[in-house]
Amino acid sequence: MNALAIFLGMIGVPQVILIVVVLLLLFGGKKIPELMKGLGSGIKEFKNAAKEDQPADKKEDDKKE
């Protein structure tokens, strides 16, 4: 079997709860929303950079539609 499928098959509700508790203990309740906001803005910047990096032909086709 695929190693990723085996790993994902081992994660259940108790494991997710344990991970959440550990994250709360490590970072605290106030720090987690800041981390998620930073992660979201990083993903947004990555998507914008990927759009800007499109070839010129594709950009012109998008503008015509």
C-alpha positions in Angstrom: 0.0 0.0 0.0 0.9 3.6 -0.4 2.8 4.9 2.7 0.7 8.1 2.7 -2.6 6.1 2.7 -1.3 4.1 5.7 -0.3 7.2 7.5 -3.6 9.0 6.9 -5.5 5.8 7.9 -3.9 6.0 11.3 -5.1 9.5 12.0 -8.5 9.5 13.8 -10.5 11.7 16.0 -8.5 11.0 19.2 -5.2 11.8 17.3 -6.7 15.1 16.0 -7.8 16.1 19.5 -4.3 15.3 20.8 -2.7 17.4 18.1 -5.0 20.3 18.8 -4.3 20.1 22.6 -0.5 20.0 21.9 -0.8 23.0 19.6 -2.7 24.9 22.3 -0.1 24.1 24.9 2.8 25.1 22.7 1.4 28.3 21.2 -1.5 29.4 23.4 -4.9 30.4 22.4 -4.0 33.9 21.3 -1.1 33.0 19.1 -2.9 30.4 16.9 -5.2 32.9 15.1 -2.1 35.0 14.3 -0.4 31.9 12.9 -3.4 31.0 10.8 -3.7 34.6 9.5 0.0 34.5 8.5 -0.5 31.2 6.8 -3.6 32.5 4.9 -1.8 35.6 3.7 1.2 33.5 2.6 -1.0 31.3 0.5 -2.8 34.3 -1.0 0.6 35.9 -1.9 1.7 32.6 -3.5 -1.4 32.4 -5.6 -1.0 36.0 -6.8 2.6 35.3 -7.7 1.6 32.2 -9.6 -1.0 34.3 -11.6 1.6 36.9 -12.4 4.0 34.3 -13.6 1.7 33.1 -16.4 3.0 33.3 -19.9 2.0 36.3 -22.0 -0.1 34.3 -24.4 -2.3 32.9 -21.6 -2.8 36.4 -20.1 -4.0 37.8 -23.4 -6.5 34.8 -23.8 -7.8 35.5 -20.3 -8.4 39.2 -21.2 -10.3 38.4 -24.4 -12.9 36.2 -22.5 
